[in-house]
Amino acid sequence: MALIIKDTCTNCDMCEPECPNDAISFGDEIYEINPQLCTECVGFYEEPTCVKVCPINNCIIVDPDNIETEDELLGKFAEIHSDLL
């Protein structure tokens, strides 16, 4: 499952530098998460670091349009970070 940043984002800049996949970037108005790069930190951490550091409750949620299993997320992690394996 990729994550999505809701419009309650205050652009605090906390999430972008924490993403190990460089999936977060500034969009037209708020930060956005690229679903092709988001692994919910599977392969790196127990929980998504962007959610952990976000000061706004429930601002970063599961993207209902990009539901993936943990195995799919691990596969995406392996593709993105083949240099680490």
N, CA, C and O of each residue as an XYZ file, in Angstrom:
340
protein
N       0.825     -1.177      0.000
C       0.000      0.000      0.000
C       0.871      1.244      0.000
O       1.729      1.408      0.867
N       0.665      2.062     -0.910
C       1.328      3.354     -0.866
C       0.548      4.248      0.086
O      -0.616      3.988      0.391
N       1.180      5.263      0.530
C       0.536      6.231      1.408
C       0.175      7.465      0.606
O       0.675      7.669     -0.500
N      -0.690      8.280      1.168
C      -1.094      9.530      0.541
C      -1.132     10.607      1.628
O      -1.469     10.326      2.778
N      -0.787     11.822      1.257
C      -0.821     12.950      2.180
C      -2.102     13.730      1.923
O      -2.365     14.164      0.801
N      -2.889     13.901      2.969
C      -4.163     14.611      2.843
C      -3.944     16.122      2.809
O      -2.858     16.617      3.109
N      -4.990     16.831      2.440
C      -4.889     18.292      2.313
C      -4.815     19.012      3.656
O      -4.806     20.243      3.696
N      -4.761     18.264      4.750
C      -4.533     18.873      6.060
C      -3.042     19.132      6.291
O      -2.653     19.664      7.330
N      -2.220     18.757      5.324
C      -0.771     18.977      5.390
C      -0.481     20.467      5.546
O      -1.079     21.304      4.870
N       0.451     20.784      6.453
C       0.825     22.181      6.691
C       2.180     22.522      6.069
O       2.722     23.601      6.310
N       2.728     21.598      5.265
C       4.027     21.814      4.618
C       5.137     22.084      5.628
O       5.959     22.981      5.441
N       5.147     21.310      6.680
C       6.128     21.524      7.743
C       7.526     21.017      7.382
O       8.491     21.306      8.090
N       7.638     20.267      6.291
C       8.923     19.746      5.806
C       9.497     18.614      6.655
O      10.683     18.310      6.532
N       8.702     17.986      7.501
C       9.215     16.915      8.346
C       9.318     15.583      7.600
O      10.245     14.813      7.849
N       8.400     15.304      6.708
C       8.327     13.985      6.083
C       9.346     13.756      4.974
O       9.940     12.681      4.895
N       9.554     14.738      4.130
C      10.390     14.554      2.938
C      11.788     14.008      3.253
O      12.193     13.022      2.637
N      12.536     14.601      4.178
C      13.892     14.098      4.406
C      13.923     12.726      5.092
O      14.968     12.074      5.108
N      12.804     12.283      5.652
C      12.765     11.000      6.347
C      12.503      9.820      5.424
O      12.739      8.678      5.817
N      12.029     10.057      4.229
C      11.652      8.979      3.319
C      12.887      8.297      2.732
O      13.664      8.940      2.027
N      13.083      7.002      3.011
C      14.263      6.305      2.494
C      14.183      6.010      1.001
O      15.178      5.616      0.393
N      13.011      6.197      0.408
C      12.826      5.914     -1.019
C      12.750      7.173     -1.880
O      12.555      7.083     -3.092
N      12.901      8.338     -1.266
C      12.737      9.604     -1.982
C      11.389      9.674     -2.699
O      11.290     10.201     -3.807
N      10.356      9.134     -2.051
C       9.017      9.101     -2.637
C       8.230     10.374     -2.370
O       7.185     10.589     -2.983
N       8.710     11.219     -1.469
C       7.962     12.416     -1.081
C       8.600     13.652     -1.710
O       9.812     13.857     -1.639
N       7.756     14.457     -2.319
C       8.229     15.716     -2.903
C       7.133     16.764     -2.764
O       5.975     16.444     -2.496
N       7.519     18.013     -2.950
C       6.535     19.088     -2.841
C       5.738     19.159     -4.129
O       6.308     19.246     -5.217
N       4.415     19.123     -4.004
C       3.534     19.198     -5.162
C       3.095     20.617     -5.429
O       3.791     21.569     -5.074
N       1.940     20.763     -6.054
C       1.417     22.094     -6.377
C       1.125     22.909     -5.127
O       1.400     24.108     -5.081
N       0.562     22.249     -4.107
C       0.194     22.977     -2.894
C       0.730     22.344     -1.620
O       1.056     23.048     -0.664
N       0.821     21.032     -1.602
C       1.283     20.299     -0.420
C       2.258     19.214     -0.858
O       2.470     18.994     -2.051
N       2.840     18.547      0.116
C       3.712     17.430     -0.204
C       2.897     16.285     -0.785
O       1.728     16.100     -0.446
N       3.532     15.520     -1.664
C       2.882     14.389     -2.314
C       3.783     13.173     -2.216
O       5.001     13.293     -2.086
N       3.170     12.003     -2.279
C       3.908     10.750     -2.234
C       3.742     10.038     -3.569
O       2.622      9.818     -4.029
N       4.858      9.681     -4.185
C       4.840      8.937     -5.434
C       4.536      7.479     -5.101
O       5.351      6.826     -4.449
N       3.385      6.944     -5.530
C       3.024      5.574     -5.180
C       3.948      4.532     -5.792
O       4.016      3.404     -5.303
N       4.658      4.893     -6.853
C       5.603      3.955     -7.464
C       6.854      3.759     -6.613
O       7.555      2.757     -6.750
N       7.129      4.715     -5.739
C       8.322      4.644     -4.892
C       8.016      4.346     -3.429
O       8.913      3.961     -2.679
N       6.764      4.518     -3.013
C       6.409      4.318     -1.610
C       6.282      2.838     -1.281
O       5.517      2.114     -1.918
N       7.032      2.398     -0.288
C       6.938      1.024      0.206
C       6.458      0.999      1.649
O       6.561     -0.028      2.320
N       5.937      2.112      2.127
C       5.556      2.267      3.533
C       6.718      1.923      4.454
O       6.521      1.474      5.584
N       7.916      2.137      3.963
C       9.171      1.886      4.680
C       9.434      0.400      4.917
O      10.333      0.049      5.681
N       8.653     -0.487      4.265
C       8.939     -1.919      4.341
C      10.336     -2.133      3.775
O      10.679     -1.611      2.715
N      11.128     -2.903      4.495
C      12.514     -3.122      4.108
C      13.474     -2.230      4.880
O      14.677     -2.489      4.929
N      12.932     -1.182      5.479
C      13.749     -0.260      6.266
C      13.325     -0.211      7.728
O      14.142     -0.415      8.625
N      12.049      0.059      7.962
C      11.561      0.309      9.317
C      10.293     -0.471      9.613
O       9.646     -0.992      8.705
N       9.944     -0.546     10.886
C       8.734     -1.234     11.330
C       7.466     -0.485     10.933
O       6.423     -1.095     10.698
N       7.562      0.840     10.861
C       6.414      1.665     10.496
C       6.887      2.807      9.598
O       8.062      3.174      9.628
N       5.982      3.367      8.806
C       6.379      4.468      7.917
C       6.908      5.666      8.706
O       6.241      6.173      9.608
N       8.107      6.107      8.354
C       8.699      7.212      9.097
C       7.971      8.530      8.847
O       7.937      9.393      9.724
N       7.396      8.692      7.673
C       6.670      9.942      7.408
C       5.489     10.082      8.363
O       5.218     11.171      8.868
N       4.790      8.981      8.609
C       3.665      9.007      9.553
C       4.170      9.303     10.954
O       3.560     10.063     11.706
N       5.300      8.686     11.289
C       5.866      8.845     12.634
C       6.268     10.288     12.934
O       6.088     10.759     14.057
N       6.809     10.992     11.941
C       7.296     12.356     12.186
C       6.266     13.440     11.895
O       6.472     14.597     12.262
N       5.180     13.091     11.254
C       4.165     14.088     10.892
C       3.475     14.621     12.146
O       2.963     13.839     12.948
N       3.456     15.944     12.323
C       2.819     16.521     13.507
C       1.285     16.592     13.419
O       0.627     16.905     14.411
N       0.721     16.308     12.258
C      -0.724     16.390     12.062
C      -1.300     14.971     12.104
O      -0.940     14.121     11.289
N      -2.188     14.731     13.052
C      -2.807     13.414     13.202
C      -3.570     13.009     11.950
O      -4.356     13.794     11.419
N      -3.344     11.797     11.479
C      -4.048     11.226     10.323
C      -3.898     12.048      9.047
O      -4.792     12.048      8.201
N      -2.805     12.727      8.906
C      -2.544     13.498      7.689
C      -1.998     12.594      6.585
O      -2.246     12.833      5.403
N      -1.266     11.572      6.967
C      -0.705     10.622      6.010
C      -1.397      9.288      6.257
O      -1.293      8.700      7.333
N      -2.109      8.828      5.227
C      -2.926      7.623      5.367
C      -2.650      6.664      4.204
O      -1.966      7.010      3.241
N      -3.197      5.462      4.318
C      -3.101      4.496      3.232
C      -3.881      5.027      2.036
O      -5.014      5.489      2.171
N      -3.264      4.955      0.881
C      -3.895      5.400     -0.352
C      -4.837      4.292     -0.840
O      -4.368      3.229     -1.247
N      -6.148      4.520     -0.807
C      -7.088      3.464     -1.205
C      -6.970      3.069     -2.676
O      -7.466      2.014     -3.071
N      -6.326      3.891     -3.481
C      -6.143      3.582     -4.896
C      -4.870      2.787     -5.167
O      -4.616      2.394     -6.305
N      -4.066      2.548     -4.127
C      -2.798      1.841     -4.298
C      -2.589      0.831     -3.173
O      -1.636      0.937     -2.402
N      -3.478     -0.135     -3.089
C      -3.390     -1.163     -2.063
C      -2.413     -2.242     -2.522
O      -2.540     -2.773     -3.625
N      -1.435     -2.564     -1.671
C      -0.440     -3.594     -1.977
C      -0.224     -4.461     -0.745
O      -0.360     -3.999      0.387
N       0.116     -5.723     -0.981
C       0.430     -6.621      0.121
C       1.852     -6.342      0.605
O       2.616     -5.640     -0.059
N       2.194     -6.890      1.753
C       3.557     -6.720      2.257
C       4.570     -7.355      1.307
O       5.666     -6.824      1.129
N       4.216     -8.487      0.696
C       5.113     -9.114     -0.274
C       5.335     -8.223     -1.488
O       6.448     -8.147     -2.007
N       4.284     -7.550     -1.943
C       4.429     -6.622     -3.068
C       5.316     -5.447     -2.682
O       6.142     -4.999     -3.477
N       5.143     -4.947     -1.457
C       5.981     -3.841     -0.983
C       7.437     -4.277     -0.873
O       8.339     -3.513     -1.215
N       7.673     -5.498     -0.399
C       9.048     -6.017     -0.328
C       9.644     -6.155     -1.724
O      10.828     -5.881     -1.922
N       8.839     -6.576     -2.689
C       9.313     -6.666     -4.068
C       9.672     -5.307     -4.627
O      10.676     -5.156     -5.323
N       8.847     -4.315     -4.319
C       9.132     -2.952     -4.771
C      10.408     -2.435     -4.111
O      11.236     -1.792     -4.757
N      10.558     -2.722     -2.814
C      11.778     -2.349     -2.094
C      12.994     -2.962     -2.784
O      13.993     -2.275     -2.997
N      12.919     -4.257     -3.138
C      14.040     -4.946     -3.784
C      14.381     -4.313     -5.129
O      15.556     -4.205     -5.480
N      13.373     -3.897     -5.880
C      13.614     -3.232     -7.161
C      14.280     -1.877     -6.982
O      15.246     -1.549     -7.671
N      13.754     -1.096     -6.050
C      14.261      0.258     -5.839
C      15.670      0.237     -5.248
O      16.508      1.070     -5.595
N      15.923     -0.715     -4.360
C      17.191     -0.729     -3.628
C      18.005     -1.992     -3.904
O      18.570     -2.584     -2.985
N      18.063     -2.395     -5.154
C      18.824     -3.595     -5.515
C      20.286     -3.467     -5.127
O      20.962     -4.474     -4.919
N      20.783     -2.240     -5.027
C      22.172     -2.005     -4.629
C      22.431     -2.362     -3.162
O      23.578     -2.567     -2.767
N      21.361     -2.437     -2.351
C      21.516     -2.749     -0.935
C      21.430     -4.240     -0.654
O      21.781     -4.691      0.436
N      20.966     -5.004     -1.631
C      20.760     -6.441     -1.420
C      21.958     -7.259     -1.805
O      21.934     -8.484     -1.683
